[in-house]
Amino acid sequence: MNNPIILTAEEVFDRLLNVDRIKTAEGQIRFYLGDVDIIVKQKDVVGNIIQEWLEGWLRKNNIAFDTNVNTQMPPDIFLNPENHTVDLLEVKAFNRQASPSFDIADFKAYAREILQSPHMLHTKYLIFGYKMSNEGVVTIQDLWLKNVWEICRSMDRWALNVQYKNHVIHKIRPATWYSNNRKYPLFQSLEHFLSAIEETLFGYPDTHELSIGWRKRVADSYQQAFGVKINIPRWEDIVDIYKPKN
């Protein structure tokens, strides 16, 4: 690209929503093999393709970016190629006619990673809520730009909503942040989100050892990176805020 422009996540979001009017656009997914081409009508493939589409959109609009070689950790995209600690963008998409089913990150890996890379905590989540018609026409019904704690909540078994199968914690899972009928409140701040991670680390046998001193290590790493001291409360001091609604 020649002299690409640098945009923040907020500017990308605004351009998609108000300049390109993404919510009025229509698209289709076509697959070619040999002399046969089809229109794809399976909804579960749309999410991954939207991320690739966004990268194409950035290139077409001459917007600077790098992709993250570590596909297991946020962000997907660095909007500032000269500084990979700012303007971080993670792209998510889900079928708007169902609840969000994407993964935020692997729980254990995320808890370890933010000790070394606290800037990852300020990744912005660009979330596409799409619909696909029976004819395979894809439209974007909703578009959000959120911080990670704004799309996370607690759950019955753990302080943090996670995928828990066969006594094993796998992924951090999102809340239905746009619903007015949520059973669990969304986290109110980054500090409360981190408190829930610590509590889950402590209570889960596989990560109990990691939890020892984790809260202080995160706070120290964050202060070193940003020059700001954060106060991560103990979960027991805020748990009443995040109890489920009756």
QUIHUJO-V929838 format. One record per run of one state. SS is the DSSP state (~ for helix, > for strand, _ for the rest). FROM is the first residue (numbers start at 1). LEN is the number of residues. If there is no record, write none. Layout:
ss:SS from:FROM len:LEN
ss:SS from:FROM len:LEN
This chain:
ss:_ from:1 len:4
ss:> from:5 len:1
ss:_ from:6 len:3
ss:~ from:9 len:11
ss:_ from:20 len:2
ss:~ from:22 len:3
ss:_ from:25 len:1
ss:> from:26 len:2
ss:_ from:28 len:2
ss:> from:30 len:4
ss:_ from:34 len:2
ss:> from:36 len:4
ss:_ from:40 len:3
ss:~ from:43 len:18
ss:_ from:61 len:2
ss:> from:63 len:1
ss:_ from:64 len:2
ss:> from:66 len:2
ss:_ from:68 len:9
ss:> from:77 len:2
ss:_ from:79 len:9
ss:> from:88 len:8
ss:_ from:96 len:7
ss:> from:103 len:4
ss:~ from:107 len:10
ss:_ from:117 len:1
ss:~ from:118 len:5
ss:_ from:123 len:1
ss:> from:124 len:9
ss:_ from:133 len:5
ss:> from:138 len:10
ss:~ from:148 len:4
ss:_ from:152 len:1
ss:> from:153 len:1
ss:_ from:154 len:8
ss:> from:162 len:4
ss:_ from:166 len:2
ss:> from:168 len:6
ss:_ from:174 len:12
ss:> from:186 len:1
ss:_ from:187 len:3
ss:~ from:190 len:14
ss:_ from:204 len:1
ss:~ from:205 len:7
ss:_ from:212 len:2
ss:~ from:214 len:13
ss:_ from:227 len:8
ss:~ from:235 len:8
ss:_ from:243 len:4
